Amino acid sequence: MVRRSELIVLNFTKLKESSLVLHCLSPDWGRRGFITSVGKASGTALFQPLSILDAEVVENPRSELWRVRGLSAKYSLNGIRSDMVKNSMTMFMSEVLYRTIHEGDTEDGLYEWCRKAVLTLDALDRDYANYHLRFLLEFAAALGFSPSVEGLAPFCGDRRKEIEALVSSDFASCMLLPLTGQARGDIAEKLLGYIEYHTGERINVRSLAVLRELYE
């Protein structure tokens, strides 16, 4: 059976010169790996973190690894790809998703929320330095944890005041909160600790170091 679907790229694994396993979020199957062929000319440019793709999915009941073909970018995401900070944010965001959501997870509304998060970041033309922090709070909510001032308190350490302000603010106010680069890195670590506690998973997000360097 062949079905068209959107896919959000979280990561990929190279099998050989002409084949990749794409680790994706999908609206129909949640987190799932798909195999695809790539040409030497096209390479992996289509599969940057959080790219949203149109694809033909070839369902195969005899294999857990379904094939995808006819891949194309659903959105160009020029607002992200032309900006170093936004690109680094999508690396961070995709790594958080990749390391937290397990193969086969089909949390209701997760795909739609993630799609909206990507397109919102792409559309913002200023005041987005706090976006990855808002993303972590919304991700926790999408997973069903509903972060609150009280629930986050044990994880805040010396960043309690800033985290309380983030949680209490609407989206626009959250984007405008004045935070130093050091504060953003510290808060991201503490919010990841909160997510780790509730998922029971150790989330080693290496791309956070890249964001820290950009904000220094």
N, C-alpha and C positions, 0 to 999 in steps of 0.2 A: 504494500500500500504506500502511495506517495501522497504526502500532505504538505502544503505550504505553511510556513510558520515564521514568526519573528524569533530571533535569538539574540541574547545579550552576551557578549564574549567576556568571560572572566579570566581565562588563561588558555594557553595551548601547549601541547607537548609534541615535539617533532619526532616522528617515527623513523622517517628516512627522508631522502631529498625531496620526494614528491608527495609525502603524506603527513598529515597532522591529525592529532586528536584535539578537538576544540572542547573546552570545558565551558559550558554555557548555562545561562538561565533561560528557560522557555516558558511560555504561558500555559502549555498543555502538559508538560512532563516535569516541571520544576528544574532542579539542577540535573544536568545530564551531559555525558560525553558523547561526541559525534566524531566520526572519522571523515576526512575530506581530502581530496587531492589538490595539490597546488602546483602551478607552473613555475618555471624558473624566472619568467618575466614578471609575474604578479607578486611572487614572494609572499611575505606575511603582512604587508601593509594594511590589508583589509581587517586584520585580526588584532588591532590595537585594543588596549583595555577599555571595556565598556562600549565598544562598537556595537551598534544595533543593526542586525543583518536581516535581510529577507532570505529565506532558504527553502529548498525542496528537501523534505525529510523522507528518506526511504525507510519505512518501518520494517523491521525484520524480526519476527517472533523467535527465530533460532539464534539470535545474537543480541547481546546486551549493548553492543557498540553499533549504533545505526549510522548509515552513511548520509551525508548532506551534500547537495550539489546545487548548481545555479545560484551561488551566493552573490549577493550584492548589498551595498550599504543602503539601509533604509533612510538614514539621515547622514548628511555630510559631516556634521559636528565640527564645522569650521571654527566656531567660537572656542572649542576646546583644543583642537589640534594646532591652532595658531598661537596658543598661549602656553608658555612653559609651566607656569604655576598650575593652571587648570589641568594640563597633561599629567603633572605630578600628582595632583589630587585624584585623577581617575586611576592612576597606578595604585595609589593607596586604597581607594574605595574598592577597586576590583579585588585587591589582595585580601582585604577584610572579608568580602563576600566569599571568595574562593576558599579561605581557610575556616570559615564559620559554617557555611551551608554545605551539607553533605549530599553526595550523590543520591538522587531519588527524593530529596526533600521537596515537598510541594505545599509550602505554607500559603494559605489563602491570601491573595492580594499582593504577594511579595514581588512577582514579576512586574505588575502594574506600578507599584511603588518605585521599584528600581528604575524602570523606564522613565518615569516622571522625574526622578532625581537626576538622571543623566541629562535629560532635555532642559531641565531648569538650570543646571550648571552651564550648559552650552549657551543659554540665552542671556545669562547675566553679563553685563558689560562693565560692571564696577562693583566694589564693595562685596567681594566674595572670599576674602581671606579666611573667614570663619566657616566656610561652607562645609568643609570636611567634618567639623565638630557637630554642626547641625545634622549632617548625614548620619553620624554615629548615634545620635539621640533618636532620630527617626528610624534607623535600622533596628535599634533595640525595641522600639514600639512596634515595628512591623513583625518582629519575632514574638510579640506578645508580652513583653516585659514592662511596658508603660513606665518609663523612667520618671521619677518624681524627685523633688528636693530631699524628701525623707529617705527614699530608697537609695539615692546616690550618696548620701552623707558618709557612709563608711568607706567610700572609695575616693573621696575628694582630697584628703590630706590638706596641704596648705593652699589648695586651689578652690576651696569651698565657695568663697564669695563669687568668683568668676563662673563656676559651674552653676551655682544657684541662679545667677543672672541669665545664663544661657537657657536653662530649663524654663525660667519664668517669662522669657521673651517670645513674642511672635516672630515670624520668619524675618521680616524686615528689620526689626530691632536687633535680632540675633546677629545679622550680618554687619550691623553698625557698632557692635560692642567693641570698645578699644582694648585690644589685647596685644601684648608683645609676642614676638616670635617664640620666645622661651615659654611663655604661658600657653600658647597654642599647642606646642609639643607636649608639655606636661599634661594638659587637659586631655589631649587625645590618648595618651597612655592610660590615664585614669578611667576614661570612658571605655577603653578596651578592657581594662580590668573588670569593670562592671559587666560587660558582655561575656567575658570569660567565666565569671562566677556563675552567671545564669545559664550558660550553655554547657558548662563543665568541660570546656575545651581550652587548651593553651593556644593563644593566637599570637604567633610570632610574626608581626608585620614588619618586614625589613624595609619597605618603602617609606615608613614613617621617618627614617633618618634623612631621606632625600628632602622631604618637606621641611624638616628642621633646618637643614642647610639653606634652603631657599629663603626661609623667614629670618635667618640670622643677619 
